[in-house]
Amino acid sequence: MDFELRSDYIPLCDLLKYCGVTETGGMAKHLIAEGMVLVDGQVELRKTCKIRAGQVVSGDGFTINVA
């Protein structure tokens, strides 16, 4: 799926919640802490990692292209 960024960045946990990957921010943080989320192909463990335009966030069953 594609996500259009409306500011300089979005925290990773918020992106997962807004795109419907998880139902809540807490669930998003748990998914990240478990090492189940990749940013540009690398495991990302920082829950509030700044996601900027051009990055790709992926995991089990989802891929988010940030524009």
PyMOL Python script that loads the backbone (N, CA, C, O; Angstrom):
from pymol import cmd

cmd.read_pdbstr("""\
ATOM      1  N   MET A   1       0.831  -1.181   0.000  1.00  0.00           N
ATOM      2  CA  MET A   1       0.000   0.000   0.000  1.00  0.00           C
ATOM      3  C   MET A   1       0.872   1.239   0.000  1.00  0.00           C
ATOM      4  O   MET A   1       2.050   1.182   0.351  1.00  0.00           O
ATOM      5  N   ASP A   2       0.301   2.331  -0.386  1.00  0.00           N
ATOM      6  CA  ASP A   2       1.021   3.598  -0.415  1.00  0.00           C
ATOM      7  C   ASP A   2       0.508   4.506   0.701  1.00  0.00           C
ATOM      8  O   ASP A   2      -0.682   4.512   1.015  1.00  0.00           O
ATOM      9  N   PHE A   3       1.413   5.264   1.287  1.00  0.00           N
ATOM     10  CA  PHE A   3       1.057   6.229   2.325  1.00  0.00           C
ATOM     11  C   PHE A   3       1.652   7.569   1.938  1.00  0.00           C
ATOM     12  O   PHE A   3       2.862   7.685   1.742  1.00  0.00           O
ATOM     13  N   GLU A   4       0.798   8.586   1.827  1.00  0.00           N
ATOM     14  CA  GLU A   4       1.276   9.918   1.466  1.00  0.00           C
ATOM     15  C   GLU A   4       1.616  10.700   2.732  1.00  0.00           C
ATOM     16  O   GLU A   4       0.749  10.974   3.561  1.00  0.00           O
ATOM     17  N   LEU A   5       2.872  11.047   2.863  1.00  0.00           N
ATOM     18  CA  LEU A   5       3.370  11.776   4.023  1.00  0.00           C
ATOM     19  C   LEU A   5       3.003  13.248   3.887  1.00  0.00           C
ATOM     20  O   LEU A   5       3.214  13.849   2.833  1.00  0.00           O
ATOM     21  N   ARG A   6       2.450  13.833   4.959  1.00  0.00           N
ATOM     22  CA  ARG A   6       2.035  15.241   4.910  1.00  0.00           C
ATOM     23  C   ARG A   6       2.914  16.137   5.766  1.00  0.00           C
ATOM     24  O   ARG A   6       2.625  17.323   5.929  1.00  0.00           O
ATOM     25  N   SER A   7       3.986  15.576   6.316  1.00  0.00           N
ATOM     26  CA  SER A   7       4.951  16.354   7.102  1.00  0.00           C
ATOM     27  C   SER A   7       6.337  15.793   6.807  1.00  0.00           C
ATOM     28  O   SER A   7       6.492  14.964   5.910  1.00  0.00           O
ATOM     29  N   ASP A   8       7.338  16.235   7.549  1.00  0.00           N
ATOM     30  CA  ASP A   8       8.712  15.768   7.296  1.00  0.00           C
ATOM     31  C   ASP A   8       8.864  14.272   7.555  1.00  0.00           C
ATOM     32  O   ASP A   8       9.602  13.587   6.846  1.00  0.00           O
ATOM     33  N   TYR A   9       8.163  13.767   8.572  1.00  0.00           N
ATOM     34  CA  TYR A   9       8.288  12.353   8.939  1.00  0.00           C
ATOM     35  C   TYR A   9       7.068  11.911   9.731  1.00  0.00           C
ATOM     36  O   TYR A   9       6.249  12.726  10.156  1.00  0.00           O
ATOM     37  N   ILE A  10       6.966  10.586   9.921  1.00  0.00           N
ATOM     38  CA  ILE A  10       5.947  10.013  10.788  1.00  0.00           C
ATOM     39  C   ILE A  10       6.619   8.947  11.641  1.00  0.00           C
ATOM     40  O   ILE A  10       7.412   8.163  11.120  1.00  0.00           O
ATOM     41  N   PRO A  11       6.324   8.895  12.940  1.00  0.00           N
ATOM     42  CA  PRO A  11       6.902   7.831  13.771  1.00  0.00           C
ATOM     43  C   PRO A  11       6.430   6.460  13.270  1.00  0.00           C
ATOM     44  O   PRO A  11       5.278   6.303  12.866  1.00  0.00           O
ATOM     45  N   LEU A  12       7.309   5.497  13.301  1.00  0.00           N
ATOM     46  CA  LEU A  12       7.019   4.157  12.786  1.00  0.00           C
ATOM     47  C   LEU A  12       5.760   3.562  13.405  1.00  0.00           C
ATOM     48  O   LEU A  12       4.925   3.013  12.686  1.00  0.00           O
ATOM     49  N   CYS A  13       5.607   3.658  14.719  1.00  0.00           N
ATOM     50  CA  CYS A  13       4.438   3.061  15.369  1.00  0.00           C
ATOM     51  C   CYS A  13       3.141   3.715  14.886  1.00  0.00           C
ATOM     52  O   CYS A  13       2.125   3.035  14.739  1.00  0.00           O
ATOM     53  N   ASP A  14       3.167   5.015  14.641  1.00  0.00           N
ATOM     54  CA  ASP A  14       1.980   5.716  14.139  1.00  0.00           C
ATOM     55  C   ASP A  14       1.654   5.284  12.709  1.00  0.00           C
ATOM     56  O   ASP A  14       0.484   5.123  12.359  1.00  0.00           O
ATOM     57  N   LEU A  15       2.673   5.099  11.894  1.00  0.00           N
ATOM     58  CA  LEU A  15       2.463   4.663  10.510  1.00  0.00           C
ATOM     59  C   LEU A  15       1.747   3.319  10.469  1.00  0.00           C
ATOM     60  O   LEU A  15       0.807   3.140   9.695  1.00  0.00           O
ATOM     61  N   LEU A  16       2.179   2.381  11.290  1.00  0.00           N
ATOM     62  CA  LEU A  16       1.557   1.053  11.315  1.00  0.00           C
ATOM     63  C   LEU A  16       0.098   1.145  11.736  1.00  0.00           C
ATOM     64  O   LEU A  16      -0.756   0.444  11.191  1.00  0.00           O
ATOM     65  N   LYS A  17      -0.185   1.998  12.694  1.00  0.00           N
ATOM     66  CA  LYS A  17      -1.564   2.179  13.167  1.00  0.00           C
ATOM     67  C   LYS A  17      -2.423   2.830  12.076  1.00  0.00           C
ATOM     68  O   LYS A  17      -3.511   2.339  11.777  1.00  0.00           O
ATOM     69  N   TYR A  18      -1.949   3.920  11.484  1.00  0.00           N
ATOM     70  CA  TYR A  18      -2.718   4.640  10.471  1.00  0.00           C
ATOM     71  C   TYR A  18      -2.994   3.792   9.235  1.00  0.00           C
ATOM     72  O   TYR A  18      -4.046   3.931   8.611  1.00  0.00           O
ATOM     73  N   CYS A  19      -2.066   2.921   8.877  1.00  0.00           N
ATOM     74  CA  CYS A  19      -2.238   2.085   7.681  1.00  0.00           C
ATOM     75  C   CYS A  19      -3.035   0.814   7.963  1.00  0.00           C
ATOM     76  O   CYS A  19      -3.271   0.021   7.051  1.00  0.00           O
ATOM     77  N   GLY A  20      -3.447   0.612   9.199  1.00  0.00           N
ATOM     78  CA  GLY A  20      -4.276  -0.536   9.531  1.00  0.00           C
ATOM     79  C   GLY A  20      -3.520  -1.837   9.714  1.00  0.00           C
ATOM     80  O   GLY A  20      -4.129  -2.906   9.752  1.00  0.00           O
ATOM     81  N   VAL A  21      -2.202  -1.763   9.829  1.00  0.00           N
ATOM     82  CA  VAL A  21      -1.415  -2.981  10.078  1.00  0.00           C
ATOM     83  C   VAL A  21      -1.737  -3.498  11.478  1.00  0.00           C
ATOM     84  O   VAL A  21      -1.842  -4.706  11.689  1.00  0.00           O
ATOM     85  N   THR A  22      -1.891  -2.581  12.434  1.00  0.00           N
ATOM     86  CA  THR A  22      -2.305  -2.930  13.792  1.00  0.00           C
ATOM     87  C   THR A  22      -3.508  -2.069  14.161  1.00  0.00           C
ATOM     88  O   THR A  22      -3.738  -1.016  13.567  1.00  0.00           O
ATOM     89  N   GLU A  23      -4.274  -2.532  15.150  1.00  0.00           N
ATOM     90  CA  GLU A  23      -5.460  -1.786  15.573  1.00  0.00           C
ATOM     91  C   GLU A  23      -5.117  -0.625  16.494  1.00  0.00           C
ATOM     92  O   GLU A  23      -5.813   0.391  16.501  1.00  0.00           O
ATOM     93  N   THR A  24      -4.047  -0.770  17.273  1.00  0.00           N
ATOM     94  CA  THR A  24      -3.681   0.273  18.230  1.00  0.00           C
ATOM     95  C   THR A  24      -2.192   0.571  18.157  1.00  0.00           C
ATOM     96  O   THR A  24      -1.413  -0.200  17.596  1.00  0.00           O
ATOM     97  N   GLY A  25      -1.813   1.707  18.736  1.00  0.00           N
ATOM     98  CA  GLY A  25      -0.395   2.055  18.817  1.00  0.00           C
ATOM     99  C   GLY A  25       0.379   1.080  19.684  1.00  0.00           C
ATOM    100  O   GLY A  25       1.543   0.787  19.413  1.00  0.00           O
ATOM    101  N   GLY A  26      -0.267   0.578  20.726  1.00  0.00           N
ATOM    102  CA  GLY A  26       0.377  -0.406  21.609  1.00  0.00           C
ATOM    103  C   GLY A  26       0.718  -1.690  20.877  1.00  0.00           C
ATOM    104  O   GLY A  26       1.786  -2.269  21.079  1.00  0.00           O
ATOM    105  N   MET A  27      -0.197  -2.128  20.027  1.00  0.00           N
ATOM    106  CA  MET A  27       0.052  -3.337  19.238  1.00  0.00           C
ATOM    107  C   MET A  27       1.192  -3.093  18.250  1.00  0.00           C
ATOM    108  O   MET A  27       2.004  -3.983  17.995  1.00  0.00           O
ATOM    109  N   ALA A  28       1.245  -1.877  17.698  1.00  0.00           N
ATOM    110  CA  ALA A  28       2.316  -1.526  16.763  1.00  0.00           C
ATOM    111  C   ALA A  28       3.664  -1.565  17.468  1.00  0.00           C
ATOM    112  O   ALA A  28       4.633  -2.099  16.927  1.00  0.00           O
ATOM    113  N   LYS A  29       3.735  -1.003  18.676  1.00  0.00           N
ATOM    114  CA  LYS A  29       4.980  -0.997  19.446  1.00  0.00           C
ATOM    115  C   LYS A  29       5.432  -2.408  19.777  1.00  0.00           C
ATOM    116  O   LYS A  29       6.628  -2.701  19.749  1.00  0.00           O
ATOM    117  N   HIS A  30       4.483  -3.286  20.090  1.00  0.00           N
ATOM    118  CA  HIS A  30       4.819  -4.682  20.390  1.00  0.00           C
ATOM    119  C   HIS A  30       5.381  -5.375  19.152  1.00  0.00           C
ATOM    120  O   HIS A  30       6.370  -6.102  19.242  1.00  0.00           O
ATOM    121  N   LEU A  31       4.753  -5.151  17.993  1.00  0.00           N
ATOM    122  CA  LEU A  31       5.210  -5.748  16.736  1.00  0.00           C
ATOM    123  C   LEU A  31       6.643  -5.307  16.424  1.00  0.00           C
ATOM    124  O   LEU A  31       7.473  -6.111  15.999  1.00  0.00           O
ATOM    125  N   ILE A  32       6.918  -4.017  16.643  1.00  0.00           N
ATOM    126  CA  ILE A  32       8.258  -3.479  16.391  1.00  0.00           C
ATOM    127  C   ILE A  32       9.265  -4.085  17.364  1.00  0.00           C
ATOM    128  O   ILE A  32      10.356  -4.488  16.960  1.00  0.00           O
ATOM    129  N   ALA A  33       8.901  -4.149  18.646  1.00  0.00           N
ATOM    130  CA  ALA A  33       9.803  -4.693  19.673  1.00  0.00           C
ATOM    131  C   ALA A  33      10.148  -6.159  19.424  1.00  0.00           C
ATOM    132  O   ALA A  33      11.225  -6.619  19.804  1.00  0.00           O
ATOM    133  N   GLU A  34       9.239  -6.887  18.788  1.00  0.00           N
ATOM    134  CA  GLU A  34       9.468  -8.297  18.482  1.00  0.00           C
ATOM    135  C   GLU A  34      10.364  -8.488  17.261  1.00  0.00           C
ATOM    136  O   GLU A  34      10.705  -9.620  16.917  1.00  0.00           O
ATOM    137  N   GLY A  35      10.752  -7.387  16.598  1.00  0.00           N
ATOM    138  CA  GLY A  35      11.618  -7.481  15.427  1.00  0.00           C
ATOM    139  C   GLY A  35      10.883  -7.910  14.174  1.00  0.00           C
ATOM    140  O   GLY A  35      11.486  -8.479  13.264  1.00  0.00           O
ATOM    141  N   MET A  36       9.579  -7.642  14.114  1.00  0.00           N
ATOM    142  CA  MET A  36       8.756  -8.093  12.999  1.00  0.00           C
ATOM    143  C   MET A  36       8.564  -7.031  11.912  1.00  0.00           C
ATOM    144  O   MET A  36       7.826  -7.251  10.951  1.00  0.00           O
ATOM    145  N   VAL A  37       9.231  -5.877  12.065  1.00  0.00           N
ATOM    146  CA  VAL A  37       9.055  -4.783  11.105  1.00  0.00           C
ATOM    147  C   VAL A  37      10.401  -4.428  10.483  1.00  0.00           C
ATOM    148  O   VAL A  37      11.406  -4.279  11.177  1.00  0.00           O
ATOM    149  N   LEU A  38      10.397  -4.298   9.162  1.00  0.00           N
ATOM    150  CA  LEU A  38      11.605  -3.923   8.427  1.00  0.00           C
ATOM    151  C   LEU A  38      11.432  -2.537   7.840  1.00  0.00           C
ATOM    152  O   LEU A  38      10.359  -2.197   7.342  1.00  0.00           O
ATOM    153  N   VAL A  39      12.479  -1.740   7.897  1.00  0.00           N
ATOM    154  CA  VAL A  39      12.511  -0.437   7.238  1.00  0.00           C
ATOM    155  C   VAL A  39      13.638  -0.492   6.224  1.00  0.00           C
ATOM    156  O   VAL A  39      14.802  -0.658   6.587  1.00  0.00           O
ATOM    157  N   ASP A  40      13.292  -0.354   4.959  1.00  0.00           N
ATOM    158  CA  ASP A  40      14.258  -0.471   3.857  1.00  0.00           C
ATOM    159  C   ASP A  40      15.050  -1.777   3.939  1.00  0.00           C
ATOM    160  O   ASP A  40      16.252  -1.802   3.676  1.00  0.00           O
ATOM    161  N   GLY A  41      14.359  -2.865   4.310  1.00  0.00           N
ATOM    162  CA  GLY A  41      14.966  -4.193   4.327  1.00  0.00           C
ATOM    163  C   GLY A  41      15.746  -4.544   5.583  1.00  0.00           C
ATOM    164  O   GLY A  41      16.276  -5.651   5.680  1.00  0.00           O
ATOM    165  N   GLN A  42      15.833  -3.635   6.547  1.00  0.00           N
ATOM    166  CA  GLN A  42      16.570  -3.883   7.782  1.00  0.00           C
ATOM    167  C   GLN A  42      15.605  -3.903   8.965  1.00  0.00           C
ATOM    168  O   GLN A  42      14.675  -3.099   9.025  1.00  0.00           O
ATOM    169  N   VAL A  43      15.829  -4.822   9.905  1.00  0.00           N
ATOM    170  CA  VAL A  43      14.987  -4.887  11.105  1.00  0.00           C
ATOM    171  C   VAL A  43      15.121  -3.578  11.871  1.00  0.00           C
ATOM    172  O   VAL A  43      16.229  -3.100  12.116  1.00  0.00           O
ATOM    173  N   GLU A  44      13.978  -3.005  12.246  1.00  0.00           N
ATOM    174  CA  GLU A  44      13.963  -1.746  12.998  1.00  0.00           C
ATOM    175  C   GLU A  44      13.315  -1.990  14.358  1.00  0.00           C
ATOM    176  O   GLU A  44      12.168  -2.432  14.436  1.00  0.00           O
ATOM    177  N   LEU A  45      14.054  -1.699  15.427  1.00  0.00           N
ATOM    178  CA  LEU A  45      13.556  -1.926  16.785  1.00  0.00           C
ATOM    179  C   LEU A  45      13.159  -0.634  17.495  1.00  0.00           C
ATOM    180  O   LEU A  45      12.614  -0.677  18.598  1.00  0.00           O
ATOM    181  N   ARG A  46      13.428   0.505  16.877  1.00  0.00           N
ATOM    182  CA  ARG A  46      13.046   1.794  17.488  1.00  0.00           C
ATOM    183  C   ARG A  46      11.586   2.084  17.161  1.00  0.00           C
ATOM    184  O   ARG A  46      11.219   2.250  15.997  1.00  0.00           O
ATOM    185  N   LYS A  47      10.770   2.143  18.187  1.00  0.00           N
ATOM    186  CA  LYS A  47       9.329   2.304  17.999  1.00  0.00           C
ATOM    187  C   LYS A  47       8.962   3.629  17.350  1.00  0.00           C
ATOM    188  O   LYS A  47       8.005   3.699  16.578  1.00  0.00           O
ATOM    189  N   THR A  48       9.712   4.674  17.655  1.00  0.00           N
ATOM    190  CA  THR A  48       9.390   5.990  17.106  1.00  0.00           C
ATOM    191  C   THR A  48      10.396   6.431  16.033  1.00  0.00           C
ATOM    192  O   THR A  48      10.625   7.622  15.828  1.00  0.00           O
ATOM    193  N   CYS A  49      10.979   5.454  15.366  1.00  0.00           N
ATOM    194  CA  CYS A  49      11.904   5.738  14.259  1.00  0.00           C
ATOM    195  C   CYS A  49      11.211   6.672  13.264  1.00  0.00           C
ATOM    196  O   CYS A  49      10.055   6.450  12.905  1.00  0.00           O
ATOM    197  N   LYS A  50      11.913   7.710  12.823  1.00  0.00           N
ATOM    198  CA  LYS A  50      11.338   8.683  11.890  1.00  0.00           C
ATOM    199  C   LYS A  50      11.310   8.108  10.482  1.00  0.00           C
ATOM    200  O   LYS A  50      12.355   7.865   9.878  1.00  0.00           O
ATOM    201  N   ILE A  51      10.114   7.894   9.971  1.00  0.00           N
ATOM    202  CA  ILE A  51       9.935   7.368   8.620  1.00  0.00           C
ATOM    203  C   ILE A  51       9.701   8.545   7.684  1.00  0.00           C
ATOM    204  O   ILE A  51       8.797   9.352   7.900  1.00  0.00           O
ATOM    205  N   ARG A  52      10.518   8.636   6.651  1.00  0.00           N
ATOM    206  CA  ARG A  52      10.452   9.759   5.721  1.00  0.00           C
ATOM    207  C   ARG A  52      10.066   9.276   4.320  1.00  0.00           C
ATOM    208  O   ARG A  52      10.086   8.079   4.033  1.00  0.00           O
ATOM    209  N   ALA A  53       9.722  10.218   3.469  1.00  0.00           N
ATOM    210  CA  ALA A  53       9.333   9.898   2.093  1.00  0.00           C
ATOM    211  C   ALA A  53      10.446   9.105   1.408  1.00  0.00           C
ATOM    212  O   ALA A  53      11.629   9.398   1.580  1.00  0.00           O
ATOM    213  N   GLY A  54      10.052   8.103   0.633  1.00  0.00           N
ATOM    214  CA  GLY A  54      11.001   7.276  -0.100  1.00  0.00           C
ATOM    215  C   GLY A  54      11.361   5.989   0.607  1.00  0.00           C
ATOM    216  O   GLY A  54      11.986   5.110   0.014  1.00  0.00           O
ATOM    217  N   GLN A  55      10.977   5.863   1.866  1.00  0.00           N
ATOM    218  CA  GLN A  55      11.297   4.644   2.606  1.00  0.00           C
ATOM    219  C   GLN A  55      10.198   3.603   2.414  1.00  0.00           C
ATOM    220  O   GLN A  55       9.053   3.930   2.104  1.00  0.00           O
ATOM    221  N   VAL A  56      10.577   2.344   2.608  1.00  0.00           N
ATOM    222  CA  VAL A  56       9.643   1.229   2.496  1.00  0.00           C
ATOM    223  C   VAL A  56       9.619   0.495   3.831  1.00  0.00           C
ATOM    224  O   VAL A  56      10.656   0.069   4.340  1.00  0.00           O
ATOM    225  N   VAL A  57       8.426   0.357   4.383  1.00  0.00           N
ATOM    226  CA  VAL A  57       8.228  -0.353   5.653  1.00  0.00           C
ATOM    227  C   VAL A  57       7.499  -1.647   5.329  1.00  0.00           C
ATOM    228  O   VAL A  57       6.467  -1.630   4.659  1.00  0.00           O
ATOM    229  N   SER A  58       8.035  -2.774   5.803  1.00  0.00           N
ATOM    230  CA  SER A  58       7.417  -4.052   5.471  1.00  0.00           C
ATOM    231  C   SER A  58       7.464  -5.001   6.665  1.00  0.00           C
ATOM    232  O   SER A  58       8.140  -4.756   7.664  1.00  0.00           O
ATOM    233  N   GLY A  59       6.727  -6.082   6.518  1.00  0.00           N
ATOM    234  CA  GLY A  59       6.668  -7.110   7.546  1.00  0.00           C
ATOM    235  C   GLY A  59       5.841  -8.260   7.021  1.00  0.00           C
ATOM    236  O   GLY A  59       5.610  -8.359   5.816  1.00  0.00           O
ATOM    237  N   ASP A  60       5.394  -9.128   7.903  1.00  0.00           N
ATOM    238  CA  ASP A  60       4.632 -10.301   7.529  1.00  0.00           C
ATOM    239  C   ASP A  60       3.268  -9.904   6.961  1.00  0.00           C
ATOM    240  O   ASP A  60       2.354  -9.558   7.709  1.00  0.00           O
ATOM    241  N   GLY A  61       3.142  -9.956   5.658  1.00  0.00           N
ATOM    242  CA  GLY A  61       1.865  -9.685   5.020  1.00  0.00           C
ATOM    243  C   GLY A  61       1.583  -8.234   4.660  1.00  0.00           C
ATOM    244  O   GLY A  61       0.474  -7.915   4.232  1.00  0.00           O
ATOM    245  N   PHE A  62       2.551  -7.356   4.822  1.00  0.00           N
ATOM    246  CA  PHE A  62       2.313  -5.954   4.456  1.00  0.00           C
ATOM    247  C   PHE A  62       3.578  -5.275   3.938  1.00  0.00           C
ATOM    248  O   PHE A  62       4.692  -5.606   4.343  1.00  0.00           O
ATOM    249  N   THR A  63       3.377  -4.322   3.038  1.00  0.00           N
ATOM    250  CA  THR A  63       4.442  -3.467   2.543  1.00  0.00           C
ATOM    251  C   THR A  63       3.837  -2.079   2.386  1.00  0.00           C
ATOM    252  O   THR A  63       2.796  -1.917   1.749  1.00  0.00           O
ATOM    253  N   ILE A  64       4.499  -1.069   2.973  1.00  0.00           N
ATOM    254  CA  ILE A  64       4.021   0.305   2.900  1.00  0.00           C
ATOM    255  C   ILE A  64       5.091   1.139   2.206  1.00  0.00           C
ATOM    256  O   ILE A  64       6.227   1.225   2.674  1.00  0.00           O
ATOM    257  N   ASN A  65       4.713   1.755   1.078  1.00  0.00           N
ATOM    258  CA  ASN A  65       5.609   2.657   0.378  1.00  0.00           C
ATOM    259  C   ASN A  65       5.247   4.080   0.805  1.00  0.00           C
ATOM    260  O   ASN A  65       4.117   4.528   0.607  1.00  0.00           O
ATOM    261  N   VAL A  66       6.211   4.782   1.390  1.00  0.00           N
ATOM    262  CA  VAL A  66       5.966   6.132   1.901  1.00  0.00           C
ATOM    263  C   VAL A  66       6.356   7.140   0.826  1.00  0.00           C
ATOM    264  O   VAL A  66       7.490   7.152   0.347  1.00  0.00           O
ATOM    265  N   ALA A  67       5.394   7.984   0.457  1.00  0.00           N
ATOM    266  CA  ALA A  67       5.647   8.993  -0.599  1.00  0.00           C
ATOM    267  C   ALA A  67       5.512  10.381  -0.026  1.00  0.00           C
ATOM    268  O   ALA A  67       5.685  11.365  -0.746  1.00  0.00           O
TER     269      ALA A  67
END
""", "prot")
cmd.dss("prot")
cmd.show_as("cartoon", "prot")
cmd.util.cbc("prot")
cmd.orient("prot")
